[in-house]
Amino acid sequence: MPDHIYVYPAYLLKDGSRADGRRVAAAHAPSSATVEQIVAAAKSLGFQAVAEPDRGYPRRGSAEVGRVKVTKRSGVTKTKLLRLLADEVRKSGGPTPR
């Protein structure tokens, strides 16, 4: 079992549909999220995070480049991590959803 979780910006975007890859509820999703914002959010939540700017989200081809490799922590599921990151990106300067 891997010791990390990959987070693509598409997982958190409010404007993306579930079919496009969004994995958090639109009510919690920020309007925009960059790899840098996700790394900063993960670090502020106490996770180890590394940007991988040369990787793209497979569902979108080369439309969005980059992903974040976040080290897992005991008791935190991928779904919970994504929700925490989405909330943190919104709070830390990302545009707020309508």
C-alpha positions, 0 to 999 in steps of 0.5 A: 500500500502506498505511503502517499496520496496524489492530489491533482488540482482538478480534484478540488475545482468548484467549476469542474463536474464529478465526471471531470474529476472533482472529488469534493462537494461543490459547496466546499470547493475553491473556484481555483486551486494551483499546485502551489496553493495545494502544497501550501495548504497541505503544509499548513495542515501538517502534512508533508507535500511535494509538488510534481509540476511535470505530471498531468491529470490523465483525464484532462490530458495536458490541459492542467499540468502538475500534481501534489504528492502528500504523505499519508497520516494515520486516520486520514482518508483520501476523501477527508484529506481532499476536503481539508485541502479544499477548505484550507485553499479557500481560507488561505487566499483562494477565491471563495465559492458563490 
